[in-house]
Amino acid sequence: MSSIVEDAPADRLSGDLFAVIASEHFPCVGAKSALARGTLRTVVCRSMQSDREDFRIHAALLEWVRSYRTQSAGLRSLAIIFQEPMRLSEREFEVAMWARLQSIADEDHCRGQSYANGVSADPENPEFALSFGEEPFFVVGLHPNASRPARRTPRPTLIFNLHDQFERLRREGLYERMRARIIERDVSLAGNANPMLGRFGEASAARQYSGRAVGQDWHCPFRDPRTN
C-alpha cells in the first residue's frame, strides 16, 4: 500500500539524495564523482505508481542525451526522485520501476526515436540496454526498503546512466579499477558481495536494475515496442 506524504520541496529531496551519495559509506564512486563535478542532475516527480509525469521524465532524458553529446567528459547521472510511495516492498518497487520504464520507452517510440545501436532491446539478452533519444542507458533503482544498504535512499529513485560513458572508461582502462573499488566498498558496507552484480555482456543487466535479488527463473516484464 502506498503511504500518504506531504509535498516536499524539490531542493530538499535532491539534498537528501546528495547527502546519501556524499556519505562516507556510500559505495558507488561513480555517483560520488558525478556529485562532486556537478553532473548529477535531479528531477522530482510525485508518484512512482503514476504515469502522469512520464512525459517530463522522457523530456529530461532527451535533454540529458543532447547535453552529453555536447560535453561527454566525466561521469554523469540523471536521478528521478519520487515523493511517494514511501513503503513499497522490494517486489512492489520492482513492479513500479518497470511500469515507469515501459511507459517512458513507449513515449520514446511514439516520438520516432530509433533504438540505440550496439545494444539489444531484448531484456533476456546479455547485451540488453534501455534506449532513450537513441542512446543506451541502464538504470539503478533505489528506495527506502531495499535489502542492500547501498540501494537505500529516503525516497524511491531511479538513476539513469549512459552506457557510453562506461564504455569510454573501458577503452581508457579505468572501468575494472572503478568496479573493483565499488565492490570492495559495498562488501564493507553490507558484509557480503551483491549476488546480482555482473558485467555487461555476461548476463542481462535488467536483473540488476531494481536491486532485488532474483532467481534464474525471473523474467523481465519489460518489452520495448521497437523489439523485432
Secondary structure, DSSP 8 states (H G I E B T S, - for coil): ---------HHHHHHHHHHHHHSTT---HHHHHHHHHT-EEEEEEEETT--TTHHHHHHHHHHHHHHHHH---S--EEEEEEEE-S---HHHHHHHHHHHHHHHHHHHHHTT----TTSBS-TTSTTB-EEETTEEEEEEEE-TT-SSGGG--SS-EEEEEEHHHHHHHHHTT-HHHHHHHHHHHHHHHHSS--TT---TTTS-GGGGSS-----TT-------TT--
